[in-house]
């Protein structure tokens, strides 16, 4: 082998080593990205999966096929909880989600599709793929449920922050590996390098020494002439795990803020948990539900039904149990703001057959101001 052949092969080895370094760096970034996004999307998906979707007609909740599809079994392979969690995952990860209706009237979430925009007519969708099956047809916008998230803040976060945090995370992990690594140096006589057989024997000896040190609790190595093995002492610093957690939590905080999730909630802090939960429902969950509700209204209700008063509504999770809202329910009922059926709908209870719940009642404590100024009870004649 000539000198130039050696240099060429050496450059190839270096190029391969550089590739491995890049792969390791990218893998650490992808891990942090997936961990933070998965944590936040799972939280949002679990919350929205507990929501009830229904159409209110003449102040009554319609329990029909539409209700069954939205709240029980959208398709043959998914229940409602799994379905809505998948929708949220697609919506956040891809910034859009397409739901089509099959010939059997099942609601299917598209894995991929192509949207064809038109300026004067409705857009269309083709090349729709669901679980590996490619639909050789075109779907009109009026026949599908199409949700767009368009969170530019989250998109920029994906493009920038994961690079910075991922690189920092990778360096910290690399530092920890080097800190706990066993290192050693070998001094040999230069005359041994001239003989190929001696080189092979020396390498075999070094391999045996390394195996003895790494596999045995106690290992003795005979001292060889012209050969000296010395172990280098590593650093005794104990920090590192805290830095890893700080970087991971920092990235998680950034993703949570972009999605509107309060940071104490994703970390499991129990201080002011009720207030934090209300903020989470108001600023994170409600915007998602508003987007879904608007699309369902546009695609499920004709204009005539909407003008007649029909509405698509949602009942999201808002309390732990019915006793948490008992005082508020009593005030709403006793003040005449809501009747029994309206309150039962809001707290997730079925409608009652008792006609009393159709009436609006008010206690004697509520009266007009001019009546209150008249004072006490009238004397009997």
Helices and strands as residue ranges (DSSP letters): H 3-48, E 52-57, E 60-62, H 65-71, H 80-94, E 96-101, E 107-109, E 112-116, E 124-130, E 133-135, E 139-140, G 141-143, E 145-148, H 152-179, E 183-188, G 190-194, H 196-215, E 227-232, H 241-259, H 263-266, H 273-280, I 281-285, H 286-300, H 303-307, E 311-315, G 322-325, H 326-334, H 340-346, G 355-358, H 369-372
